[in-house]
Amino acid sequence: MIYLLAAMLDTILSVYAALVQAQSEIPEQPPFSEVLGKMFPMFIIVFFIFYFMVIKPQTTKVRQQQSLIQSLKKGDTVVTSAGIIGKVAALEEDCVLLDVSNNVRLKVEKDHIARRKEQKAEK
């Protein structure tokens, strides 16, 4: 029994000595400013990728939507975000009155006008 405890103690001490020796061989960490200096170009690259893939397309889409809304006039055929097709009967400050069918008019917010429907040329 004593020999077993002595063998276990010897194993534990040898593992501890190996850990202490391994820790003394670990190189010193570089200062934070050096690490940040190496990572800063990567942050810049990620920002540019994010800008050109997310921010710029979204702002372009918003500008196109605003120009569409501002250029609406009575008689234009438009499609709403819900897929309803109608002619602009009247324009209000924040709404559009769409003529959908005979004696059927819908009041739709301007933000929900998705696009202007092009008129097909008649033969």
C-alpha atoms as one frame of an Amber mdcrd trajectory, in Angstrom:
protein
   0.000   0.000   0.000   2.781   2.399   0.895   4.635   1.492  -2.269   1.529
   2.288  -4.303   1.146   5.706  -2.654   4.831   6.405  -3.171   4.539   5.493
  -6.872   1.505   7.774  -7.299   3.289  10.633  -5.521   6.354  10.129  -7.697
   4.162  10.238 -10.858   2.392  13.406  -9.703   5.695  15.127  -8.926   7.180
  14.170 -12.306   4.088  15.522 -14.138   4.300  18.756 -12.108   7.998  19.118
 -12.924   7.280  18.592 -16.624   4.559  21.294 -16.517   6.861  23.766 -14.780
   9.579  23.106 -17.339   7.110  23.492 -20.241   5.856  26.800 -18.857   9.350
  28.176 -18.622   9.845  27.392 -22.336   6.780  29.403 -23.457   7.937  32.544
 -25.274   6.909  35.922 -23.891   3.755  37.394 -25.416   4.179  40.479 -27.605
   2.764  43.786 -26.318  -0.840  44.665 -27.103   0.114  47.561 -29.382   2.111
  45.211 -31.598  -0.775  42.747 -31.839  -3.208  45.577 -32.597  -0.844  46.954
 -35.231  -0.849  43.593 -37.004  -4.637  43.214 -36.767  -5.558  46.779 -37.811
  -5.184  46.138 -41.580  -7.526  43.152 -41.240 -10.144  45.362 -39.558  -9.869
  47.842 -42.436 -10.299  45.069 -45.030 -13.354  43.651 -43.224 -14.902  47.133
 -43.037 -14.439  47.704 -46.798 -15.906  44.290 -47.610 -18.894  45.027 -45.342
 -19.312  48.491 -46.886 -19.292  47.319 -50.502 -21.418  44.209 -49.911 -24.021
  45.564 -47.453 -24.088  49.318 -46.907 -23.564  50.621 -50.454 -26.174  48.351
 -52.151 -28.722  49.202 -49.455 -28.233  52.964 -49.818 -28.485  52.627 -53.603
 -31.767  50.724 -53.231 -33.142  53.360 -50.835 -32.236  56.175 -53.266 -33.943
  54.360 -56.159 -37.089  53.855 -54.060 -37.139  57.544 -53.075 -36.723  58.664
 -56.688 -39.547  56.301 -57.755 -41.866  57.719 -55.099 -41.011  61.304 -56.005
 -41.560  60.695 -59.724 -45.034  59.154 -59.335 -47.790  60.961 -61.164 -51.479
  60.432 -61.809 -52.114  57.671 -64.346 -48.932  55.650 -63.674 -49.443  51.920
 -63.358 -47.623  50.617 -60.273 -47.134  47.362 -58.376 -47.267  47.360 -54.593
 -45.096  45.238 -52.312 -48.152  42.979 -51.862 -48.380  42.433 -55.626 -51.448
  44.601 -56.221 -51.413  46.300 -59.616 -53.238  49.581 -60.030 -53.220  53.028
 -61.580 -52.392  56.060 -59.491 -55.651  57.977 -59.076 -54.422  60.589 -56.607
 -51.325  61.445 -54.611 -51.435  62.521 -50.989 -48.624  63.499 -48.654 -47.803
  59.976 -47.476 -50.349  57.836 -49.344 -51.299  56.965 -52.890 -54.841  56.262
 -54.042 -54.751  53.326 -56.472 -57.513  52.583 -58.944 -57.551  48.778 -58.960
 -60.805  48.042 -60.771 -64.071  49.757 -61.668 -65.121  51.746 -58.586 -62.460
  50.039 -56.450 -59.802  52.296 -54.982 -57.170  51.403 -52.430 -55.241  53.779
 -50.244 -51.620  52.582 -50.004 -48.640  54.118 -48.237 -46.016  55.400 -50.644
 -43.337  53.222 -49.062 -45.217  50.118 -50.258 -45.015  51.013 -53.942 -42.498
  48.458 -55.199 -42.086  49.459 -58.834 -43.637  51.114 -61.840 -45.196  48.649
 -64.258 -44.050  49.225 -67.800 -46.752  49.518 -70.444 -46.397  46.940 -73.208
 -46.401  48.291 -76.721 -49.586  47.447 -78.601 -49.352  45.892 -82.065
